[in-house]
Amino acid sequence: PTMSTRLFQRASSLYTIDSFLKFLKMDRLSFPYRSTLVTLSDGSLFVHSPLNMKDVPDISHLGRVAYLVSPNLHHHLFVRQWKQKYPDAKLYGSPGIEEKVTDLKWNVLHENVKTDFSDEIEHLPVRGMPQFNEVGFFKRKTGSKGGGLGKG
């Protein structure tokens, strides 16, 4: 896959990197892809649906990468790259990710599980699509504009 990316600031602590994930020769098949980054009140960075590292612009000014989140069973493709670059970052994933990607240590986002970022970002597993096991996220108000994370 190859990607083309851009960093957008959506609010004071909310950023997205929008791109296209391209497959097949001559890029005949591509999908829009978005990673959402939230700078938390302690200066750490929450990365939702990490993109291919080789195409991500410099994000060091946004904070220390602390949390890498795979919000469903399909958005883990580039988590390994990020974990190699940010070895201290904690991995969070949707239920079932620990069985699909067994070589990484996951914190599974079951309902009512407290996370290190729960005070600022709430999560809720979405039922009804077990092939995806999507987890939704909502930014709590902490002095910055809140809103849903992910697809937009």
C-alpha angles and dihedrals in degrees: 000000000000128000143199114207143188130184116226127187107220098174138348093289102013124091137167133200108209121197147138122254106216127201136180128032116309090015093275092156123044137161129200109249129189133189118195121209125193124191105215125214092262091056095256122131127235111203115198116197099354118224129218105298095219090065101040115109121232108292099170091110090061096064144274111315103242106153130041112191130195101194094194142007093276106046096072096089096110102026091100091058092051092046089054091052094040105032094170093057115109119233121227124183145168121271110287096029091106089061095045098045103032101167094068128069108241133192101213118224101224119164114281093012112140113228132192088257099042093112089064107020122041121202133200128181112233112226128213104051107073092170088066105025089199119198118203123212134203126192111227118219109268102154094298133082110279131205145136118307129224127026113039 
